[in-house]
Amino acid sequence: MELTDEQVDKISEIAVSSAHDFIFSKVSKKEVVDIDISVKLYYNEELDVDVSIDIIFDNLSSAGAKIADDAADCALEGIEKYLAQI
């Protein structure tokens, strides 16, 4: 399957928004000092996606690093749903 530039852009948008929505469904925006969501797409014969998320929480937050891993999983699930539709 060949992907258009628009589809590749949409995949990136879905990954970022899915991860963002997941994170803020688990913690308050006040608890997050900084967040970096990186989506790398590699396309040879098939699509390979790498989602990495770095979150810096406020000192008073009890949130842990597992939220970033779970958010990356959520981003990949969002991409899979989109790809199933096209």
Z-matrix of the N, CA and C atoms (Angstrom, degrees):
N
C 1 1.451
C 2 1.521 1 109.16
N 3 1.300 2 115.70 1 125.75
C 4 1.462 3 121.65 2 175.85
C 5 1.529 4 108.86 3 -88.96
N 6 1.312 5 115.89 4 137.03
C 7 1.457 6 120.70 5 177.78
C 8 1.523 7 109.59 6 -105.75
N 9 1.315 8 116.17 7 137.64
C 10 1.463 9 120.83 8 175.48
C 11 1.524 10 109.03 9 -79.26
N 12 1.324 11 116.17 10 165.68
C 13 1.466 12 120.14 11 176.38
C 14 1.527 13 110.73 12 -59.79
N 15 1.330 14 116.29 13 -37.30
C 16 1.465 15 120.42 14 179.08
C 17 1.521 16 111.24 15 -64.68
N 18 1.327 17 116.40 16 -40.29
C 19 1.463 18 120.12 17 179.03
C 20 1.527 19 111.17 18 -67.03
N 21 1.316 20 116.98 19 -38.71
C 22 1.464 21 120.61 20 177.52
C 23 1.528 22 109.76 21 -64.37
N 24 1.333 23 117.27 22 -43.10
C 25 1.465 24 120.94 23 176.54
C 26 1.517 25 110.61 24 -60.83
N 27 1.338 26 116.96 25 -42.62
C 28 1.459 27 121.75 26 -179.41
C 29 1.527 28 110.36 27 -63.35
N 30 1.331 29 117.65 28 -39.99
C 31 1.464 30 121.28 29 178.44
C 32 1.530 31 110.14 30 -60.62
N 33 1.322 32 116.79 31 -43.54
C 34 1.468 33 120.50 32 178.28
C 35 1.521 34 111.36 33 -63.15
N 36 1.330 35 115.87 34 -44.30
C 37 1.470 36 120.55 35 179.20
C 38 1.519 37 111.25 36 -61.29
N 39 1.324 38 116.83 37 -43.62
C 40 1.466 39 121.45 38 -179.58
C 41 1.520 40 110.16 39 -63.11
N 42 1.324 41 116.85 40 -43.36
C 43 1.462 42 120.49 41 -179.30
C 44 1.527 43 110.79 42 -61.32
N 45 1.317 44 116.57 43 -47.68
C 46 1.464 45 120.44 44 -177.92
C 47 1.523 46 111.00 45 -66.30
N 48 1.328 47 117.50 46 -46.16
C 49 1.469 48 119.27 47 -177.84
C 50 1.529 49 111.57 48 -68.04
N 51 1.325 50 117.69 49 -37.08
C 52 1.470 51 120.47 50 178.20
C 53 1.526 52 110.51 51 -63.69
N 54 1.327 53 116.44 52 -45.09
C 55 1.467 54 120.46 53 179.37
C 56 1.521 55 110.74 54 -65.04
N 57 1.313 56 116.43 55 -45.17
C 58 1.467 57 122.11 56 -179.83
C 59 1.526 58 110.58 57 -59.48
N 60 1.328 59 116.24 58 -48.80
C 61 1.467 60 120.87 59 -179.49
C 62 1.524 61 111.07 60 -61.90
N 63 1.332 62 116.90 61 -40.51
C 64 1.467 63 120.43 62 179.48
C 65 1.527 64 110.64 63 -62.90
N 66 1.319 65 116.20 64 -48.37
C 67 1.473 66 120.38 65 -177.40
C 68 1.522 67 110.64 66 -58.29
N 69 1.338 68 115.96 67 -47.05
C 70 1.456 69 118.34 68 -175.94
C 71 1.520 70 113.31 69 -81.70
N 72 1.320 71 116.80 70 -2.72
C 73 1.468 72 119.06 71 168.99
C 74 1.526 73 109.94 72 -84.70
N 75 1.338 74 116.25 73 -15.73
C 76 1.469 75 121.72 74 -178.35
C 77 1.520 76 113.46 75 -102.33
N 78 1.328 77 116.41 76 -31.99
C 79 1.470 78 120.31 77 -178.49
C 80 1.525 79 109.81 78 -134.87
N 81 1.314 80 114.91 79 155.81
C 82 1.457 81 121.63 80 177.44
C 83 1.526 82 109.78 81 -72.33
N 84 1.329 83 116.62 82 148.08
C 85 1.466 84 120.61 83 177.60
C 86 1.527 85 110.83 84 -60.39
N 87 1.330 86 116.79 85 -26.68
C 88 1.465 87 120.84 86 179.21
C 89 1.527 88 111.78 87 -66.41
N 90 1.335 89 116.63 88 -24.89
C 91 1.464 90 120.48 89 -177.83
C 92 1.522 91 112.93 90 -81.29
N 93 1.324 92 117.45 91 -14.98
C 94 1.463 93 121.09 92 -176.36
C 95 1.531 94 109.46 93 -99.83
N 96 1.325 95 115.19 94 118.92
C 97 1.462 96 121.19 95 177.85
C 98 1.523 97 109.67 96 -84.11
N 99 1.338 98 116.69 97 -43.66
C 100 1.459 99 120.96 98 -179.50
C 101 1.517 100 108.95 99 -152.11
N 102 1.318 101 115.78 100 148.86
C 103 1.458 102 121.02 101 178.80
C 104 1.531 103 108.32 102 -141.72
N 105 1.324 104 115.49 103 135.61
C 106 1.458 105 121.04 104 178.25
C 107 1.521 106 107.80 105 -130.34
N 108 1.323 107 115.77 106 116.94
C 109 1.467 108 121.31 107 179.17
C 110 1.521 109 107.38 108 -113.77
N 111 1.327 110 115.76 109 119.30
C 112 1.457 111 121.53 110 -178.79
C 113 1.522 112 109.35 111 -115.96
N 114 1.329 113 115.94 112 128.91
C 115 1.463 114 121.69 113 179.02
C 116 1.523 115 107.63 114 -121.68
N 117 1.331 116 115.95 115 120.36
C 118 1.460 117 120.61 116 177.53
C 119 1.517 118 108.34 117 -116.85
N 120 1.321 119 115.21 118 128.09
C 121 1.456 120 121.37 119 -179.88
C 122 1.521 121 109.11 120 -112.28
N 123 1.311 122 115.18 121 128.98
C 124 1.463 123 121.74 122 175.90
C 125 1.513 124 106.63 123 -119.62
N 126 1.318 125 116.08 124 129.51
C 127 1.459 126 119.18 125 -176.76
C 128 1.509 127 110.03 126 -133.95
N 129 1.325 128 116.65 127 105.76
C 130 1.460 129 121.69 128 171.51
C 131 1.517 130 106.22 129 -110.90
N 132 1.304 131 117.48 130 -97.71
C 133 1.463 132 120.31 131 175.46
C 134 1.530 133 110.79 132 -90.30
N 135 1.312 134 115.83 133 -22.26
C 136 1.462 135 120.08 134 175.13
C 137 1.522 136 108.78 135 -142.70
N 138 1.308 137 115.33 136 164.35
C 139 1.455 138 120.96 137 -176.93
C 140 1.520 139 110.42 138 -84.43
N 141 1.327 140 115.76 139 130.96
C 142 1.458 141 122.12 140 174.92
C 143 1.522 142 106.30 141 -122.89
N 144 1.324 143 115.82 142 126.77
C 145 1.460 144 120.81 143 -176.10
C 146 1.516 145 109.23 144 -119.93
N 147 1.329 146 115.44 145 133.98
C 148 1.462 147 121.53 146 175.89
C 149 1.523 148 107.69 147 -120.69
N 150 1.329 149 115.63 148 118.73
C 151 1.460 150 120.92 149 178.65
C 152 1.526 151 107.80 150 -114.38
N 153 1.323 152 116.47 151 122.35
C 154 1.460 153 119.74 152 175.76
C 155 1.521 154 108.61 153 -124.42
N 156 1.319 155 113.90 154 139.44
C 157 1.459 156 119.91 155 -175.52
C 158 1.524 157 109.13 156 -132.07
N 159 1.322 158 115.43 157 126.94
C 160 1.463 159 121.65 158 174.77
C 161 1.522 160 107.55 159 -117.08
N 162 1.321 161 115.38 160 127.33
C 163 1.461 162 120.52 161 -179.85
C 164 1.524 163 108.58 162 -125.89
N 165 1.305 164 116.07 163 131.97
C 166 1.462 165 120.79 164 171.98
C 167 1.522 166 106.24 165 -108.58
N 168 1.323 167 114.67 166 118.43
C 169 1.460 168 120.70 167 -179.22
C 170 1.524 169 110.56 168 -94.99
N 171 1.316 170 115.06 169 153.61
C 172 1.452 171 122.44 170 172.70
C 173 1.534 172 108.78 171 -58.15
N 174 1.318 173 116.55 172 150.32
C 175 1.472 174 120.48 173 -179.52
C 176 1.523 175 113.18 174 -58.66
N 177 1.309 176 117.41 175 -27.35
C 178 1.462 177 120.93 176 -177.94
C 179 1.526 178 113.00 177 -86.22
N 180 1.322 179 116.78 178 -7.56
C 181 1.462 180 120.90 179 -178.02
C 182 1.525 181 110.81 180 -74.59
N 183 1.328 182 115.00 181 142.47
C 184 1.463 183 119.43 182 176.53
C 185 1.532 184 110.87 183 -98.41
N 186 1.322 185 116.86 184 3.64
C 187 1.462 186 121.00 185 -178.86
C 188 1.529 187 110.39 186 -67.96
N 189 1.318 188 114.50 187 148.28
C 190 1.458 189 119.52 188 -178.52
C 191 1.512 190 112.77 189 -116.24
N 192 1.322 191 115.01 190 176.20
C 193 1.464 192 121.71 191 -177.36
C 194 1.527 193 112.17 192 -65.52
N 195 1.331 194 118.19 193 -19.67
C 196 1.461 195 121.15 194 -179.51
C 197 1.528 196 111.13 195 -59.90
N 198 1.308 197 117.75 196 -28.63
C 199 1.461 198 120.85 197 179.26
C 200 1.531 199 110.36 198 -59.96
N 201 1.319 200 117.49 199 -39.31
C 202 1.467 201 120.85 200 179.21
C 203 1.523 202 110.52 201 -64.61
N 204 1.329 203 117.41 202 -42.65
C 205 1.468 204 121.04 203 178.58
C 206 1.523 205 110.99 204 -63.98
N 207 1.322 206 115.87 205 -44.04
C 208 1.465 207 120.13 206 179.48
C 209 1.529 208 111.37 207 -65.48
N 210 1.326 209 116.32 208 -36.78
C 211 1.469 210 120.69 209 178.39
C 212 1.525 211 110.54 210 -66.82
N 213 1.329 212 117.47 211 -37.65
C 214 1.470 213 120.66 212 177.02
C 215 1.527 214 109.89 213 -64.46
N 216 1.332 215 117.05 214 -41.25
C 217 1.467 216 120.81 215 176.34
C 218 1.523 217 110.59 216 -61.20
N 219 1.321 218 116.55 217 -41.57
C 220 1.461 219 121.89 218 179.36
C 221 1.533 220 110.11 219 -63.61
N 222 1.314 221 117.23 220 -39.65
C 223 1.466 222 121.63 221 178.03
C 224 1.527 223 110.51 222 -62.26
N 225 1.328 224 116.52 223 -43.18
C 226 1.466 225 120.42 224 179.49
C 227 1.526 226 111.28 225 -65.80
N 228 1.323 227 116.36 226 -37.31
C 229 1.470 228 119.89 227 176.68
C 230 1.524 229 110.69 228 -63.44
N 231 1.329 230 116.58 229 -40.58
C 232 1.463 231 120.65 230 177.75
C 233 1.518 232 111.40 231 -61.67
N 234 1.323 233 116.11 232 -40.20
C 235 1.469 234 120.67 233 178.17
C 236 1.524 235 110.53 234 -65.27
N 237 1.327 236 116.45 235 -43.86
C 238 1.471 237 120.24 236 179.53
C 239 1.525 238 111.32 237 -60.20
N 240 1.329 239 116.82 238 -40.96
C 241 1.474 240 120.16 239 178.65
C 242 1.531 241 110.67 240 -63.37
N 243 1.333 242 115.68 241 -42.53
C 244 1.463 243 119.41 242 179.46
C 245 1.522 244 111.09 243 -63.92
N 246 1.329 245 116.71 244 -44.72
C 247 1.463 246 120.40 245 -178.77
C 248 1.539 247 111.81 246 -64.37
N 249 1.309 248 116.44 247 -31.51
C 250 1.468 249 120.09 248 178.48
C 251 1.532 250 111.07 249 -68.05
N 252 1.324 251 116.85 250 -24.28
C 253 1.459 252 121.70 251 -178.26
C 254 1.526 253 113.30 252 -85.27
N 255 1.320 254 117.10 253 -19.26
C 256 1.475 255 118.78 254 -175.99
C 257 1.527 256 111.20 255 -102.68
